[in-house]
């Protein structure tokens, strides 16, 4: 894995204040950020840096049994409880995995949102009597996840009977507190732990991601080994060796010096599109506080060259782009040499689809640079468990370092909590009725102007 950032510096752009010298001069600030983060880790306040060195045996053992026993696996979780596992699934198994009769394990589904159509369609697609439902919520109070859990629990009771439900449900939650932990103690549900000092969006390398990975038959040890190697690099004190420093510094400097308030992640590999979803939550929820932070945007190459690049090139110069580049694809297709008399077709013959895709990346990055848009290229030799482990850890470290640079706490999410409290009130949760009244008053007052199409 390597980070190429020459196209993010003034020397390669038409304008801008971020030069190679500005980046070098920023090293002292990055040193202080590194000291701060490692100090939090030493005091046990931040735990994601410990995850690469954990014993994965509990998740591996349970995952192996579930893989052998069940025909379907349904992950119930949202945000940090699901996006990491979805990234692993899409990157390493692909969109047609569930329909492959030779897949060698259970189908994989995610109940994240509470859209009733989605929930019903997934439940209709599976045989609930042959399904493991894995409920992931550190707090045990996430409304969406708890609602989907209750719906699926009722389905299971009617299918296999109340006494057998426990055999088909696994919790991943806090080791001590919360409704799921209480149910595990009271009713005997099997449960794995999310460390108390690991937040949801930093939890992919905990049981939250490891158990689904094991069920999918992925190499969990390689995933952790990749993360450990990346962490080693991210503890060095040089821009030449620390990828987290490079990512954090360039985003921060382009934001604060050139007002580039939008961070685009553009994956030139379909399987990494969901990594961009994971990144969006990590970057937005960690850094969007006290008027700080950038808005993360997902794009997929080459598809979004035909929908977004016009804006990036000739619209507001408020973006920094990260390209995810893969050197070696797991499968390749050669383009046939047909119609040699037609110039618009003949030039493609003899090349591969992967070669075309990466040429599109180079062309797009070069065009952006000509138009003054900075970009970073993250190159992976291939997409496998080890490289994904590196990618997860590098971006978690870069996000944490960025929190220090902005002067905010990257590990909380106060802006999310008020919406949750208002929802609890609307749904009648005990102790939150006043919030429900407040939400209804705001809703009525602000929606009194209507444009209606009959």
Secondary structure, DSSP 8 states (H G I E B T S, - for coil): -EEE-GGGSGGGSSS-S--HHHHHHTHHHHHHHHHHHHHHHHTTS--GGGGGGS--HHHHHHHHHHHHH-SEEEEE--GGGTHHHHHHHHHHT-TTGGG-TT--S-EEEEE-S--HHHHHHHHHHS-GGGEEEEEE-SSS--HHHHHHHHHHHHHHHHHH-GGGGGGGEEEEEESS-SHHHHHHHHH--EEEEE-TTS-GGG-TTSHHHHHHHHHTT--HHHHHHHHHHHHHHHTSS-TTT-HHHHHHHHHHHHHHHH---EEEEEESSGGGHHHHHHHHHHHHHHH--TT---EEEEEETTGGGGTTHHHHHHS-S-EEEEEEEESS-SS--B-----TT-HHHHTTTT-BHHHHHHHHHHHHHHHHHHTT--EEEEEESS-SHHHHHHHHHHHHHHHHHHHHHHTS-TT--HHHHHHHHHHHHHTT-TT-HHHHHHHHHHHHHHT-------
